Amino acid sequence: MDRLDELAIFVAVVQQGSLAAAARKLRRSAPAVTRAVASLEQRVGARLVERTTRRLAPTEAGLRLAERARAVLGDYQQAVLDTAPTQVSGLLRITAPVQFGRKFVAPIVMAFLEQYPQIDIEMQLNDRNLDLIDEGLDIAVRIGHQHDSSRVARRLGWVRRVTVASPAYLARCGEPLNPAQLTDHHTIIGTQHGALREWRFGPQENHERVRLTPRLMLNDVESQLLAARAGQGIARLLSYQVADDLAAGSLVRVLTSFEPQALPVQLVANQVQQMPLKVRTFWDFAFAQLSQLRQLAS
């Protein structure tokens, strides 16, 4: 274990008054904290804390060490801050879903480049969730729930899967009143990443599946929108993707009472506390603009 890390753990133990509380504060396991204190006591050659049934109390030697440790850790932090770049510069690598990235993230990237001339940006648009570490990425925009606790996420808003058709199609073929009636309609489905030929409706814990025999299968969102506008059938897309069409009346939302739960849209990064200046600056810049999008309102 790093020697500075040992000192930081010991200071936390003294401040919190117990091994368990220090472990919670530092997000470490209790055994790891215990080992760190024991290792430090062995290195110093003196008992640093007195253990009682309810609380830990620092010994005289422990108090002296905690005081010096705080000074050392403060000097270390100041040295890092003094050395850190004060200008936003360097290469920033970003990823986002294809349609969302084109529509919303790309304009923010252009504005960021204008404001920070020393920055270079590489943006990868991909509907797969690229691994930040494996791909060497700094920030991702994600749609859907995040299950990796090692990442930090900042919610921008919500989207949901909506079912839409053109007014002309509905006038010609009628409007489905429940999901099961979709089997009597022409449907347009996406084929990205092996999408299943079924749509799910209702809450996750009690959803209804409808198996489809699609009239048209397309591998990109724009083509699905074109086909739906042209009256070729009923499509299912994310709410932000059809927001402009719904506002213009070129598409109509159907089966609204059967829609599944909303999905969060989030900025994701590896960590916040040690973000490089360029990453932190874009993190705040993107959040300020993306969180205001009407298309992400719940």
C-alpha positions as CSV (number, residue, x, y, z in Angstrom):
1,M,0.0,0.0,0.0
2,D,1.2,3.5,-0.8
3,R,2.7,5.3,2.3
4,L,0.6,8.4,1.7
5,D,-2.4,6.2,1.5
6,E,-1.6,4.7,4.9
7,L,-1.4,8.2,6.4
8,A,-4.7,9.2,4.8
9,I,-6.4,6.1,6.2
10,F,-4.9,6.7,9.7
11,V,-6.1,10.4,9.7
12,A,-9.6,9.2,8.7
13,V,-9.6,6.7,11.6
14,V,-8.7,9.4,14.1
15,Q,-11.3,11.8,12.7
16,Q,-14.1,9.2,12.5
17,G,-13.3,7.5,15.8
18,S,-13.7,4.0,14.5
19,L,-12.4,1.6,11.8
20,A,-15.8,1.0,10.4
21,A,-16.7,4.7,10.0
22,A,-13.3,5.4,8.4
23,A,-13.9,2.5,6.0
24,R,-17.3,3.9,5.0
25,K,-15.9,7.4,4.5
26,L,-13.0,6.2,2.4
27,R,-15.1,3.5,0.6
28,R,-12.7,0.8,1.6
29,S,-13.2,-2.5,3.3
30,A,-12.9,-2.6,7.1
31,P,-10.2,-5.3,6.9
32,A,-8.1,-3.0,4.5
33,V,-8.4,-0.2,7.0
34,T,-7.4,-2.4,9.9
35,R,-4.4,-3.7,8.0
36,A,-3.3,-0.2,7.1
37,V,-3.3,0.9,10.8
38,A,-1.5,-2.2,11.9
39,S,1.1,-1.8,9.2
40,L,1.7,1.8,10.3
41,E,2.0,0.9,13.9
42,Q,4.6,-1.7,13.0
43,R,6.5,0.8,10.9
44,V,6.4,3.4,13.7
45,G,7.1,0.9,16.4
46,A,4.4,2.2,18.8
47,R,0.7,1.8,19.4
48,L,-1.2,4.6,17.7
49,V,-4.8,3.9,18.8
50,E,-6.4,2.4,21.9
51,R,-9.3,0.1,21.0
52,T,-12.4,0.1,23.2
53,T,-15.6,-1.8,22.7
54,R,-17.3,1.3,21.2
55,R,-14.6,3.7,20.0
56,L,-11.0,4.1,19.0
57,A,-9.0,6.8,20.7
58,P,-5.5,7.9,19.5
59,T,-2.6,7.5,21.8
60,E,-0.2,10.3,22.5
61,A,2.0,9.0,19.7
62,G,-1.1,8.7,17.5
63,L,-2.0,12.3,18.1
64,R,1.5,13.5,17.1
65,L,1.4,11.4,14.0
66,A,-2.1,12.4,13.0
67,E,-1.1,16.1,13.3
68,R,2.1,15.6,11.2
69,A,0.2,13.4,8.7
70,R,-2.4,16.2,8.1
71,A,0.4,18.6,7.3
72,V,2.1,16.1,5.0
73,L,-1.1,15.3,3.2
74,G,-1.9,19.0,2.9
75,D,1.5,19.7,1.4
76,Y,1.1,16.9,-1.0
77,Q,-2.3,18.1,-2.2
78,Q,-1.0,21.6,-2.6
79,A,2.0,20.4,-4.6
80,V,-0.3,18.5,-6.9
81,L,-2.5,21.6,-7.3
82,D,0.5,23.9,-8.0
83,T,1.7,21.5,-10.7
84,A,-1.6,20.9,-12.4
85,P,-2.2,22.7,-15.7
86,T,-4.0,26.0,-15.4
87,Q,-5.0,26.2,-19.1
88,V,-7.6,24.0,-20.7
89,S,-5.6,22.1,-23.3
90,G,-4.9,18.7,-24.7
91,L,-6.8,15.9,-26.4
92,L,-10.3,15.1,-25.1
93,R,-11.9,11.8,-26.1
94,I,-15.7,11.6,-26.0
95,T,-18.3,9.0,-27.0
96,A,-22.1,9.2,-27.5
97,P,-24.9,7.3,-29.2
98,V,-25.0,8.0,-32.9
99,Q,-28.3,9.9,-33.3
100,F,-28.0,11.7,-29.9
101,G,-24.4,12.6,-30.7
102,R,-25.1,14.0,-34.1
103,K,-28.1,16.0,-32.9
104,F,-27.0,17.3,-29.5
105,V,-23.4,16.5,-28.6
106,A,-21.7,17.6,-31.8
107,P,-23.0,21.2,-31.5
108,I,-21.7,21.4,-28.0
109,V,-18.3,20.1,-29.1
110,M,-18.1,22.8,-31.8
111,A,-18.9,25.5,-29.2
112,F,-16.4,24.1,-26.8
113,L,-13.7,24.2,-29.4
114,E,-14.5,27.8,-30.1
115,Q,-14.2,28.7,-26.5
116,Y,-11.0,26.7,-25.8
117,P,-8.6,26.9,-28.7
118,Q,-5.9,24.8,-27.0
119,I,-8.3,21.8,-26.9
120,D,-8.5,18.9,-29.5
121,I,-11.4,16.5,-29.5
122,E,-11.9,13.0,-30.8
123,M,-15.6,12.0,-30.7
124,Q,-16.7,8.4,-31.3
125,L,-20.4,8.0,-32.1
126,N,-21.5,4.4,-31.4
127,D,-24.7,2.9,-30.2
128,R,-22.6,0.3,-28.2
129,N,-21.5,1.3,-24.7
130,L,-17.8,1.5,-25.3
131,D,-15.6,0.8,-22.3
132,L,-14.0,4.1,-21.1
133,I,-10.8,2.5,-19.9
134,D,-10.3,0.0,-22.7
135,E,-11.0,2.6,-25.4
136,G,-9.1,5.4,-23.7
137,L,-12.2,7.6,-23.4
138,D,-12.7,10.5,-21.0
139,I,-16.4,11.1,-21.1
140,A,-19.4,9.2,-22.4
141,V,-23.1,10.1,-22.9
142,R,-25.1,7.0,-22.0
143,I,-28.8,6.3,-22.4
144,G,-30.1,3.7,-19.9
145,H,-29.3,2.6,-16.4
146,Q,-25.6,2.3,-15.4
147,H,-24.6,-0.8,-13.5
148,D,-20.9,-0.1,-13.1
149,S,-20.3,1.4,-9.6
150,S,-16.7,2.3,-10.5
151,R,-18.0,5.0,-12.9
152,V,-19.5,8.3,-11.9
153,A,-22.7,9.4,-13.6
154,R,-24.5,12.8,-13.8
155,R,-28.1,12.6,-15.0
156,L,-29.1,15.0,-17.8
157,G,-32.7,14.0,-18.2
158,W,-35.0,11.2,-19.4
159,V,-36.1,9.6,-22.6
160,R,-38.6,6.7,-23.2
161,R,-39.4,4.3,-26.0
162,V,-42.5,5.6,-27.9
163,T,-44.6,4.1,-30.6
164,V,-45.4,6.3,-33.6
165,A,-47.0,6.4,-37.0
166,S,-48.0,9.0,-39.6
167,P,-51.5,10.5,-39.6
168,A,-51.9,9.1,-43.2
169,Y,-51.1,5.5,-42.0
170,L,-53.5,5.7,-39.0
171,A,-56.3,7.1,-41.3
172,R,-55.7,4.2,-43.7
173,C,-55.2,1.4,-41.2
174,G,-56.6,2.5,-37.9
175,E,-54.9,3.1,-34.6
176,P,-54.0,0.1,-32.4
177,L,-55.7,0.3,-29.0
178,N,-53.5,-2.2,-27.2
179,P,-50.0,-3.8,-28.0
180,A,-51.5,-7.1,-29.1
181,Q,-53.2,-5.4,-32.1
182,L,-49.8,-4.5,-33.5
183,T,-49.7,-8.0,-35.1
184,D,-52.5,-6.7,-37.4
185,H,-50.4,-3.7,-38.5
186,H,-47.4,-3.0,-40.7
187,T,-44.4,-2.4,-38.4
188,I,-41.0,-0.9,-39.0
189,I,-38.2,-2.2,-36.8
190,G,-34.5,-1.4,-36.3
191,T,-31.9,-4.1,-36.9
192,Q,-29.0,-2.4,-35.0
193,H,-26.9,-4.9,-33.0
194,G,-29.2,-7.8,-33.6
195,A,-32.4,-6.2,-32.2
196,L,-35.1,-8.7,-31.4
197,R,-38.3,-8.8,-33.5
198,E,-40.4,-8.0,-30.5
199,W,-41.5,-4.9,-28.6
200,R,-42.0,-4.8,-24.8
201,F,-44.6,-2.6,-23.2
202,G,-45.4,-1.6,-19.6
203,P,-43.2,-1.7,-16.5
204,Q,-40.0,-3.8,-16.4
205,E,-41.3,-6.0,-13.6
206,N,-44.5,-6.9,-15.5
207,H,-43.9,-6.1,-19.2
208,E,-45.9,-7.4,-22.1
209,R,-44.1,-8.8,-25.1
210,V,-45.4,-8.6,-28.7
211,R,-43.8,-10.7,-31.3
212,L,-43.7,-8.9,-34.6
213,T,-43.5,-9.9,-38.3
214,P,-42.2,-6.5,-39.6
215,R,-43.0,-5.1,-43.0
216,L,-39.7,-3.2,-43.1
217,M,-36.4,-3.6,-41.3
218,L,-33.8,-0.9,-41.3
219,N,-30.5,-0.5,-39.6
220,D,-30.5,3.2,-38.8
221,V,-32.8,5.7,-37.1
222,E,-33.1,8.2,-39.9
223,S,-34.3,5.5,-42.3
224,Q,-36.9,4.4,-39.8
225,L,-38.1,8.0,-39.4
226,L,-38.3,8.4,-43.2
227,A,-40.3,5.3,-43.6
228,A,-42.7,6.2,-40.7
229,R,-43.3,9.7,-42.1
230,A,-44.0,8.1,-45.5
231,G,-46.8,6.0,-44.0
232,Q,-45.1,2.7,-44.3
233,G,-46.1,1.4,-40.9
234,I,-45.7,1.9,-37.1
235,A,-42.2,2.5,-35.7
236,R,-40.8,2.5,-32.2
237,L,-38.0,4.9,-31.4
238,L,-36.7,7.0,-28.5
239,S,-38.7,10.1,-27.6
240,Y,-35.9,12.5,-28.4
241,Q,-35.6,11.0,-31.9
242,V,-39.2,11.7,-32.7
243,A,-39.7,14.9,-30.8
244,D,-39.5,17.2,-33.8
245,D,-41.8,15.1,-35.9
246,L,-44.4,15.0,-33.0
247,A,-44.2,18.7,-32.7
248,A,-44.7,19.2,-36.5
249,G,-47.5,16.6,-36.7
250,S,-45.7,14.4,-39.2
251,L,-45.9,11.6,-36.7
252,V,-48.4,10.7,-34.0
253,R,-47.8,8.9,-30.7
254,V,-49.9,5.8,-30.2
255,L,-50.2,3.3,-27.3
256,T,-49.1,6.0,-24.8
257,S,-50.7,4.2,-21.8
258,F,-48.6,1.1,-22.5
259,E,-45.2,2.8,-22.7
260,P,-42.3,1.4,-20.7
261,Q,-40.6,3.3,-17.9
262,A,-38.4,6.2,-18.8
263,L,-34.6,5.7,-19.3
264,P,-32.0,8.1,-17.8
265,V,-29.6,10.0,-20.1
266,Q,-26.3,10.5,-18.3
267,L,-22.8,11.9,-18.6
268,V,-20.4,9.2,-17.4
269,A,-16.7,9.4,-16.5
270,N,-14.2,7.3,-14.6
271,Q,-14.0,9.6,-11.6
272,V,-14.7,13.2,-10.5
273,Q,-12.3,14.0,-7.8
274,Q,-9.2,13.5,-9.9
275,M,-10.5,14.7,-13.3
276,P,-8.0,16.5,-15.4
277,L,-8.9,20.1,-15.9
278,K,-9.8,19.6,-19.6
279,V,-12.3,16.8,-18.6
280,R,-13.8,18.6,-15.7
281,T,-14.3,21.7,-17.9
282,F,-16.1,19.8,-20.6
283,W,-18.1,17.8,-18.0
284,D,-19.5,21.0,-16.6
285,F,-19.9,22.7,-20.0
286,A,-21.8,19.7,-21.5
287,F,-24.0,19.3,-18.4
288,A,-25.1,23.0,-18.5
289,Q,-26.4,22.7,-22.0
290,L,-27.6,19.1,-22.3
291,S,-29.6,19.2,-19.0
292,Q,-31.7,22.1,-20.5
293,L,-32.9,20.2,-23.6
294,R,-36.6,20.0,-23.8
295,Q,-36.3,16.6,-25.5
296,L,-34.9,15.2,-22.2
297,A,-37.8,16.4,-20.0
298,S,-39.4,13.5,-18.1
